[in-house]
Amino acid sequence: MDTRLLEEFETPLPVIDLDRTQRNMDRMADYTRAHGLALRPHVKTHKSPLLAAEQVRRGAVGLTCATTREVQVMTEVANDLLMMFPPIGSARLQSLLALPAETRLMIALDSVDSVDALARAAGEAGRSVRVLVEVDAGMKRVGVAPGDAATLARAVRDAGAPLEYTGIAFYPGHVRSHLREQGDQLATIDRLLDSTLASLARAGLDPPIVSGGSTPAAWRMHELTGLTEVRPGTYIFNDRITAELGACAWEDCALTVLATVISTAVAGQAVVDAGTKALGREPLAAGVDGGYGALLGDPSIMVRSMSEEHGILDLRRTGWRPRVGDRVRLVPNHACIVVHLNDTMAGVRGEKLDRLIPVVARGRALAAAP
Ligand SMILES: Cc1ncc(COP(=O)(O)O)c(C=O)c1O
């Protein structure tokens, strides 16, 4: 345990409330267990092997990654890793195929070209790789149309060893309404899944794994028939967006940015040392002017605007008047962006530092090639 006080650290500083983090992990582990869903948390939120190990200890079947750096780092704590990002380009493929032999690698693909490239590279590396066919469930980012899933699944099966057809994956990232109002979108996804599973069954390609999930829709994933595993990431810390969507309570927000008031010279505002380089510039929702973060102690007080190092707290509708030098804790709109901006986070219990948490998996992998 690190006994230093938070006051000793310069701000802005990302602070992780470890008690809240543990509760968030427990809640998701309990929910998935209760509904017979496997949990494969996305590590892009914390990028920390320390926290990933805690997720595995609570029963996660494996981990989900978006970058080869994340995959490389997470081999330390889990041997079942899903690369949920198209592994396009030989540098990316080589990094993945150079993982330790005991790592069981699974990759989501959405094109015949990527199946061919992976089959070739995996063959040369002598490494077997499980493949999920990625399906677009309505987000329109990556993924084949549900009607084309069987064709791609057949291509994977026909490629044969070292590829192994293992199932399908989708990401319901377009479900960004309040938890209570997600019913119609989830019903649409359910129908898409149903028809996809039926066409796979007709082709003799029943998927052992059907992987979905996100944080905003996490608590309703049991409504999707046929789903076998979920991949929420943000839930470990939650953030202002998650609270706004009703997928967590404000008291469940475990990541804050500790900031210092550096100026109150201009009336109606207080300026803190947390701008875009500490909080990120993620809107609360598309087209919504909702600021970029809010006070942990009073969510009605928000960061109205920012420059790179300055955040402007809007005091026009509050009698609260902080003094220069005061410290505040800000809940960011999007936790994952804050994490990726930092090398180290401060894990606290109450107001006391417990341990520093290095963000080991941030950044990019260097090429595996010499
Ligand atoms: C493919 C994929 N799966 C899972 C997740 C986790 O979703 P969330 O951040 O809502 O927890 C993400 C997030 O970006 C993702 O891109």
Ligand as a Chemical Component Dictionary entry (heavy atoms), coordinates in Angstrom:
data_LIG
# 
_chem_comp.id                   LIG 
_chem_comp.type                 NON-POLYMER 
_chem_comp.pdbx_formal_charge   0 
_chem_comp.three_letter_code    LIG 
# 
loop_
_chem_comp_atom.comp_id 
_chem_comp_atom.atom_id 
_chem_comp_atom.alt_atom_id 
_chem_comp_atom.type_symbol 
_chem_comp_atom.charge 
_chem_comp_atom.model_Cartn_x 
_chem_comp_atom.model_Cartn_y 
_chem_comp_atom.model_Cartn_z 
_chem_comp_atom.pdbx_ordinal 
LIG C1 C1 C 0 -16.320 -3.919 -30.394 1  
LIG C2 C2 C 0 -16.587 -3.406 -29.010 2  
LIG N1 N1 N 0 -17.041 -4.254 -28.070 3  
LIG C3 C3 C 0 -17.280 -3.840 -26.807 4  
LIG C4 C4 C 0 -17.090 -2.514 -26.438 5  
LIG C5 C5 C 0 -17.375 -2.079 -25.020 6  
LIG O1 O1 O 0 -18.435 -1.179 -24.960 7  
LIG P1 P1 P 0 -18.584 -0.092 -23.797 8  
LIG O2 O2 O 0 -17.519 0.914  -23.991 9  
LIG O3 O3 O 0 -19.933 0.493  -24.002 10 
LIG O4 O4 O 0 -18.454 -0.796 -22.522 11 
LIG C6 C6 C 0 -16.629 -1.614 -27.405 12 
LIG C7 C7 C 0 -16.433 -0.203 -27.066 13 
LIG O5 O5 O 0 -15.976 0.606  -27.820 14 
LIG C8 C8 C 0 -16.369 -2.069 -28.727 15 
LIG O6 O6 O 0 -15.933 -1.235 -29.680 16 
# 
loop_
_chem_comp_bond.comp_id 
_chem_comp_bond.atom_id_1 
_chem_comp_bond.atom_id_2 
_chem_comp_bond.value_order 
_chem_comp_bond.pdbx_ordinal 
LIG C1 C2 SING 1  
LIG C2 N1 SING 2  
LIG C2 C8 DOUB 3  
LIG N1 C3 DOUB 4  
LIG C3 C4 SING 5  
LIG C4 C5 SING 6  
LIG C4 C6 DOUB 7  
LIG C5 O1 SING 8  
LIG O1 P1 SING 9  
LIG P1 O2 DOUB 10 
LIG P1 O3 SING 11 
LIG P1 O4 SING 12 
LIG C6 C7 SING 13 
LIG C6 C8 SING 14 
LIG C7 O5 DOUB 15 
LIG C8 O6 SING 16 
# 
